[in-house]
Amino acid sequence: MKNENKHTASKILKNVDSLAANQIKWRRHLHQYPEVAYEEHQTTAFLKKQVQALGLKLLPLSMETGLLAELKGNKPGPTVAVRTDIDALPILEATGLPFSSKIDGRMHACGHDMHMATILGTATALASLKKDFSGTVRFIFQPAEEVPPGGARPMIANGALKDVEMIFGLHVDPHVPTGKIGLRDGVTMASVYDFDIIIKGQSGHAARPHLAVDSIVVAAEVIESLQKVISREMDPVQPAAITFGQIQGGTARNVIADQVSIIGTARTLSEDAFKKIPLHIKRTLAGICKARGADFEIREIANYPLLKNHPQTNRLFEKNFNSLYGKGKVLQTEPTLGGEDFACYLEQVPGAMFRLGVMNKKIKADKSWHSPQFICDEAALAYGTSPLVSSVLDYMENNGR
């Protein structure tokens, strides 16, 4: 039989509303001191200070950055996890905000500062209610989401999901208005295969190409041919893409390059396509290089699964958001070929990531992720914190029913 919910919507909203000033303060501090993947030392120290002040227990972690912390209720019960990423991007900020990044070439251009402030607020609210719930909440402050191979799997190896029954996550969305959230059951974000290709030729003089193997020419043929993997060898109703973001090679205009590096990523929303793409890449490379007298090497950098949201978790988010803010404010978002290593947690336990609306055109908070002009509406912090608090408590009291 379903338990009586001791934590009413009005109580949760009042609790979260009292945190607004602190959450903005935390967010702006974090925004001014962004640190990229694997370098989040000051960020980790700041987060540690905040969670220790709340009385949370720090769990052992072999990683240099990141944090695992636990909050236990008054009685035994289920263990649930709440995750945030903590790293920034190598981008020069151009927002003009009074609290812009103080670190040149570093910026929270994907909203991880908002995520951290939201999760700190969630921890604060739950800490004030710990006498009223049964169970354990584990807070995962994960480094290196932006850079493959990502920080999720190392966090899992460090016990982040030990005994966890369900995991909750969020990501800001500049295409969803503030005051709303986006949900989608099942496949929501793409599987990611990040790879480097090394083409190995034979150097020589530009005037005598017949005595060399031009790795630049071979690389060009590889890039062009791999686009046909998508257009001619993959099922057109299964979204997939191969993109090359960087190419390096050569030393002078009159020297045939002996080696070229091609930096690429493949994305798909299909399990079948995800299995086939690496095989197609290797087969294409082998054929072209054999025909041109070159050698090759493939270096796998990252391999993230599809991000599949669990319907039960989404129903928790939907029910609790409706209870807090009324119906009509939960949108269904479209799947995207963007990747997120939150998917690695969802391989292990049920859970979901909701999209937190941060769009407010009045303050120019409408630029896409990774833009140097990316701005988030801070009013969205409450709309992220309240449903997390409410959903965690709901699951603990009713086991998600």
C-alpha positions as CSV (number, residue, x, y, z in Angstrom):
1,M,0.0,0.0,0.0
2,K,1.3,3.5,-0.9
3,N,2.6,5.5,2.0
4,E,1.3,8.9,3.0
5,N,3.7,11.5,1.6
6,K,5.0,13.5,4.5
7,H,6.8,15.9,2.3
8,T,4.2,18.1,0.7
9,A,4.9,20.2,-2.4
10,S,4.4,23.4,-0.5
11,K,7.0,22.3,2.1
12,I,9.5,21.4,-0.5
13,L,9.0,24.6,-2.5
14,K,9.4,26.7,0.6
15,N,12.6,24.8,1.5
16,V,14.1,25.2,-1.9
17,D,13.0,28.9,-2.2
18,S,15.0,29.6,1.0
19,L,18.1,28.3,-0.9
20,A,17.9,30.6,-3.9
21,A,20.5,33.2,-2.7
22,N,23.0,30.6,-1.8
23,Q,22.5,28.6,-5.0
24,I,23.1,31.7,-7.1
25,K,26.2,32.5,-5.0
26,W,27.6,29.0,-5.5
27,R,26.8,29.0,-9.2
28,R,28.5,32.4,-9.8
29,H,31.6,31.3,-7.8
30,L,31.9,28.1,-9.9
31,H,31.3,30.0,-13.1
32,Q,34.1,32.4,-12.4
33,Y,36.6,29.6,-11.7
34,P,36.0,27.0,-14.4
35,E,38.4,24.0,-14.6
36,V,38.6,21.6,-17.5
37,A,38.5,17.8,-17.3
38,Y,41.0,16.2,-14.9
39,E,42.0,19.6,-13.6
40,E,39.0,20.3,-11.3
41,H,41.1,20.6,-8.1
42,Q,39.7,24.0,-6.9
43,T,36.2,22.9,-7.9
44,T,36.5,19.7,-5.9
45,A,37.8,21.5,-2.9
46,F,34.9,24.0,-3.0
47,L,32.4,21.2,-3.3
48,K,34.0,19.2,-0.5
49,K,33.8,22.2,1.8
50,Q,30.1,22.6,1.1
51,V,29.1,19.0,1.5
52,Q,31.1,18.7,4.7
53,A,29.3,21.7,6.1
54,L,26.1,19.8,5.6
55,G,27.3,16.9,7.6
56,L,27.5,14.5,4.6
57,K,29.9,11.6,4.7
58,L,32.7,11.6,2.2
59,L,33.4,8.2,0.6
60,P,36.8,7.0,-0.5
61,L,37.8,8.0,-4.0
62,S,41.0,7.1,-5.8
63,M,40.6,9.8,-8.4
64,E,42.4,13.1,-8.0
65,T,39.3,15.1,-8.7
66,G,35.6,14.5,-8.1
67,L,33.7,13.7,-5.0
68,L,31.4,11.0,-3.6
69,A,29.2,11.9,-0.6
70,E,26.4,10.2,1.3
71,L,23.4,11.4,3.3
72,K,21.7,8.8,5.4
73,G,18.1,9.2,6.6
74,N,16.8,8.2,10.1
75,K,16.1,4.6,9.1
76,P,17.4,2.0,6.7
77,G,15.9,2.1,3.2
78,P,16.8,2.2,-0.5
79,T,20.0,3.9,-1.8
80,V,19.5,6.3,-4.6
81,A,22.1,8.4,-6.4
82,V,22.1,12.0,-7.7
83,R,24.8,12.9,-10.2
84,T,26.3,16.2,-11.5
85,D,29.3,16.8,-13.8
86,I,31.8,19.4,-12.7
87,D,34.2,20.2,-15.6
88,A,34.3,23.2,-17.9
89,L,35.3,23.7,-21.5
90,P,38.4,25.2,-23.2
91,I,36.4,28.2,-24.5
92,L,37.1,31.9,-24.1
93,E,33.9,33.4,-22.6
94,A,32.2,36.3,-24.4
95,T,29.0,36.7,-22.4
96,G,29.9,40.0,-20.7
97,L,28.4,38.8,-17.5
98,P,29.7,40.6,-14.3
99,F,30.7,37.2,-13.0
100,S,32.4,36.0,-16.2
101,S,35.2,33.5,-16.1
102,K,38.4,34.8,-14.5
103,I,40.4,32.0,-16.2
104,D,41.3,32.9,-19.7
105,G,40.3,30.3,-22.2
106,R,38.1,28.4,-19.8
107,M,34.3,28.6,-19.5
108,H,31.3,26.8,-18.1
109,A,29.7,26.8,-21.5
110,C,27.6,23.7,-21.0
111,G,26.0,24.6,-17.7
112,H,27.9,22.3,-15.4
113,D,28.0,25.2,-12.9
114,M,24.2,25.2,-12.9
115,H,24.2,21.4,-12.4
116,M,26.6,21.7,-9.4
117,A,24.5,24.5,-7.8
118,T,21.4,22.4,-8.3
119,I,22.8,19.3,-6.7
120,L,24.3,21.3,-3.8
121,G,20.8,22.7,-3.3
122,T,19.3,19.3,-3.5
123,A,21.8,18.0,-0.9
124,T,21.1,21.0,1.4
125,A,17.3,20.5,1.2
126,L,17.5,16.8,1.8
127,A,20.0,17.3,4.7
128,S,17.4,19.4,6.5
129,L,14.8,16.6,6.0
130,K,17.0,13.6,6.9
131,K,15.1,12.9,10.1
132,D,12.0,12.4,8.0
133,F,13.1,9.8,5.4
134,S,14.4,6.3,5.4
135,G,17.3,5.4,3.1
136,T,20.5,6.8,1.7
137,V,21.2,9.4,-1.0
138,R,24.6,9.2,-2.7
139,F,25.8,12.4,-4.4
140,I,28.1,11.9,-7.4
141,F,30.2,14.9,-8.3
142,Q,31.8,13.6,-11.5
143,P,34.8,15.0,-13.3
144,A,35.7,14.9,-17.0
145,E,32.3,14.6,-18.7
146,E,33.4,16.7,-21.6
147,V,36.6,14.8,-22.5
148,P,36.7,11.2,-23.6
149,P,36.9,8.6,-22.2
150,G,35.0,10.5,-19.5
151,G,34.7,10.3,-15.7
152,A,31.6,8.1,-15.3
153,R,33.2,4.7,-15.6
154,P,36.1,5.6,-13.2
155,M,33.5,6.8,-10.7
156,I,31.6,3.5,-11.1
157,A,34.8,1.6,-10.5
158,N,35.2,3.6,-7.3
159,G,31.8,2.4,-6.0
160,A,29.5,5.2,-7.1
161,L,26.7,2.8,-7.8
162,K,27.2,0.3,-5.0
163,D,23.8,-0.7,-3.7
164,V,22.1,2.0,-5.8
165,E,18.6,1.2,-6.9
166,M,18.0,4.3,-9.0
167,I,20.0,7.3,-10.3
168,F,18.8,10.8,-11.1
169,G,20.4,13.3,-13.4
170,L,19.8,16.6,-15.2
171,H,21.2,18.7,-18.0
172,V,20.4,22.3,-18.7
173,D,18.7,22.9,-22.1
174,P,18.8,26.4,-23.7
175,H,16.0,25.4,-26.1
176,V,13.5,24.7,-23.2
177,P,12.0,27.8,-21.5
178,T,12.7,28.4,-17.8
179,G,10.0,26.9,-15.7
180,K,9.7,23.8,-17.8
181,I,11.5,20.5,-18.0
182,G,11.9,18.0,-20.9
183,L,11.6,14.2,-20.6
184,R,11.9,11.4,-23.1
185,D,11.6,7.6,-22.4
186,G,14.2,5.3,-23.8
187,V,16.9,6.4,-26.3
188,T,17.5,10.1,-25.7
189,M,21.1,10.7,-26.5
190,A,23.5,9.0,-28.9
191,S,26.1,6.3,-28.5
192,V,29.6,7.8,-29.0
193,Y,32.6,6.2,-30.7
194,D,35.5,8.6,-30.5
195,F,38.6,7.5,-32.4
196,D,41.9,8.7,-33.9
197,I,43.2,7.4,-37.2
198,I,46.9,7.4,-37.9
199,I,47.8,7.1,-41.6
200,K,51.4,6.0,-42.1
201,G,53.0,6.7,-45.5
202,Q,56.5,7.3,-46.8
203,S,58.1,10.8,-46.9
204,G,59.7,12.2,-50.0
205,H,60.3,15.2,-52.2
206,A,57.2,17.0,-53.6
207,A,58.8,16.8,-57.1
208,R,59.0,13.0,-56.9
209,P,55.7,11.7,-55.5
210,H,56.2,8.3,-57.3
211,L,59.0,7.6,-54.8
212,A,56.9,8.2,-51.8
213,V,53.5,7.3,-50.2
214,D,51.6,10.6,-49.6
215,S,49.7,10.2,-46.3
216,I,47.8,13.4,-46.9
217,V,46.3,12.1,-50.1
218,V,45.5,8.8,-48.5
219,A,43.9,10.6,-45.5
220,A,41.7,12.7,-47.9
221,E,40.5,9.5,-49.6
222,V,39.8,8.0,-46.2
223,I,37.7,11.0,-45.0
224,E,35.7,11.1,-48.2
225,S,35.1,7.4,-48.2
226,L,34.0,7.2,-44.6
227,Q,31.2,9.6,-45.3
228,K,29.8,7.0,-47.7
229,V,29.6,4.6,-44.8
230,I,26.8,6.7,-43.4
231,S,25.1,7.6,-46.7
232,R,25.4,4.2,-48.4
233,E,26.0,1.5,-45.9
234,M,23.9,2.4,-42.9
235,D,20.1,2.1,-42.7
236,P,18.8,5.6,-43.5
237,V,16.0,5.4,-40.9
238,Q,18.7,4.9,-38.1
239,P,20.3,8.3,-37.4
240,A,24.1,8.2,-37.5
241,A,27.0,10.6,-38.3
242,I,30.7,10.4,-38.7
243,T,32.5,13.7,-38.2
244,F,36.2,14.6,-38.3
245,G,37.1,17.6,-36.2
246,Q,40.8,17.8,-36.7
247,I,43.5,16.7,-39.1
248,Q,47.3,17.0,-38.5
249,G,50.2,16.2,-40.7
250,G,53.1,17.5,-42.8
251,T,56.1,19.7,-42.2
252,A,56.6,21.8,-45.4
253,R,55.0,22.5,-48.7
254,N,57.7,20.7,-50.7
255,V,57.9,17.6,-48.4
256,I,55.4,14.7,-48.8
257,A,54.0,14.0,-45.4
258,D,54.9,10.5,-44.0
259,Q,52.1,10.6,-41.3
260,V,48.7,12.1,-40.8
261,S,46.4,12.0,-37.8
262,I,42.7,12.3,-38.2
263,I,40.5,13.0,-35.1
264,G,37.0,11.7,-35.4
265,T,33.7,10.8,-33.7
266,A,30.8,8.6,-34.7
267,R,27.3,9.0,-33.3
268,T,24.2,6.9,-33.7
269,L,20.8,6.3,-32.0
270,S,20.8,2.7,-33.0
271,E,22.3,-0.3,-31.2
272,D,22.8,-2.1,-34.5
273,A,24.5,0.9,-36.1
274,F,26.7,1.3,-33.1
275,K,28.1,-2.2,-33.5
276,K,28.6,-1.9,-37.2
277,I,30.3,1.6,-37.5
278,P,33.7,0.6,-36.0
279,L,33.8,-2.5,-38.3
280,H,33.0,-0.3,-41.3
281,I,35.7,2.2,-40.4
282,K,38.4,-0.5,-40.1
283,R,37.3,-2.3,-43.3
284,T,37.4,1.0,-45.3
285,L,40.8,2.0,-43.8
286,A,42.3,-1.4,-44.6
287,G,41.1,-1.3,-48.2
288,I,42.3,2.2,-49.0
289,C,45.6,1.8,-47.3
290,K,46.3,-1.5,-49.0
291,A,45.5,0.0,-52.4
292,R,47.8,3.0,-51.8
293,G,50.7,1.3,-50.1
294,A,50.1,2.9,-46.7
295,D,49.7,1.5,-43.2
296,F,47.2,2.6,-40.6
297,E,46.4,2.5,-36.9
298,I,43.1,3.1,-35.1
299,R,43.1,4.3,-31.5
300,E,39.8,4.0,-29.7
301,I,39.4,7.0,-27.4
302,A,35.9,6.6,-26.0
303,N,33.0,4.3,-26.4
304,Y,29.8,5.5,-24.7
305,P,26.5,3.6,-24.9
306,L,23.2,5.0,-25.9
307,L,21.6,7.1,-23.1
308,K,18.3,5.3,-22.4
309,N,16.0,6.9,-19.8
310,H,14.1,4.5,-17.7
311,P,10.3,5.2,-18.0
312,Q,9.7,4.6,-14.3
313,T,12.2,7.4,-13.4
314,N,10.6,9.7,-15.9
315,R,7.2,9.1,-14.4
316,L,8.6,10.0,-11.0
317,F,10.0,13.3,-12.5
318,E,6.7,14.0,-14.3
319,K,4.5,13.3,-11.3
320,N,6.6,15.3,-8.9
321,F,7.1,18.3,-11.3
322,N,3.3,18.4,-11.9
323,S,2.7,18.3,-8.1
324,L,5.1,21.1,-7.6
325,Y,4.3,23.4,-10.5
326,G,1.1,22.2,-12.1
327,K,0.4,20.3,-15.3
328,G,1.4,21.5,-18.8
329,K,5.0,22.3,-18.0
330,V,6.6,18.9,-18.8
331,L,7.7,18.7,-22.5
332,Q,8.7,15.7,-24.6
333,T,12.2,16.4,-26.0
334,E,13.5,15.0,-29.2
335,P,16.5,12.6,-29.3
336,T,19.9,14.1,-30.1
337,L,23.2,12.8,-31.5
338,G,24.9,14.5,-28.7
339,G,26.6,12.2,-26.2
340,E,26.7,12.0,-22.4
341,D,28.6,9.6,-20.2
342,F,25.6,9.6,-17.8
343,A,24.7,6.7,-20.1
344,C,27.3,4.6,-18.4
345,Y,25.4,4.8,-15.1
346,L,22.2,3.9,-16.9
347,E,23.8,0.7,-18.2
348,Q,24.1,-0.4,-14.6
349,V,21.0,0.8,-12.8
350,P,17.6,2.3,-13.7
351,G,17.5,6.1,-13.9
352,A,16.9,9.1,-16.1
353,M,18.2,12.6,-17.0
354,F,15.7,15.4,-17.4
355,R,16.3,18.5,-19.4
356,L,16.1,21.6,-17.3
357,G,14.8,24.6,-19.2
358,V,17.2,27.6,-18.9
359,M,16.0,29.7,-21.9
360,N,15.1,33.3,-21.3
361,K,15.4,35.5,-24.4
362,K,15.0,38.7,-22.3
363,I,18.5,38.1,-20.8
364,K,19.9,36.5,-24.0
365,A,19.9,33.1,-22.4
366,D,19.1,31.4,-25.8
367,K,22.6,30.4,-27.2
368,S,23.4,26.8,-27.7
369,W,25.7,24.7,-25.6
370,H,29.4,25.2,-26.1
371,S,28.9,28.8,-27.4
372,P,31.2,31.5,-25.9
373,Q,28.0,33.4,-25.4
374,F,26.2,30.6,-23.5
375,I,24.0,32.0,-20.7
376,C,21.7,30.3,-18.3
377,D,18.7,31.8,-16.5
378,E,19.5,31.4,-12.8
379,A,15.8,31.3,-12.0
380,A,15.9,27.7,-13.4
381,L,17.8,26.5,-10.3
382,A,14.7,26.1,-8.3
383,Y,13.0,24.2,-11.1
384,G,15.8,21.7,-11.1
385,T,16.3,21.4,-7.4
386,S,12.6,20.9,-6.3
387,P,11.8,18.0,-8.6
388,L,15.0,16.2,-7.6
389,V,14.3,16.6,-3.9
390,S,10.7,15.5,-4.4
391,S,11.5,12.6,-6.6
392,V,14.2,11.3,-4.3
393,L,11.8,11.4,-1.3
394,D,9.0,9.9,-3.3
395,Y,11.1,6.9,-4.4
396,M,12.3,6.4,-0.8
397,E,8.8,6.5,0.6
398,N,7.0,4.5,-2.1
399,N,9.7,2.6,-4.0
400,G,8.8,4.5,-7.1
401,R,5.1,3.4,-7.0
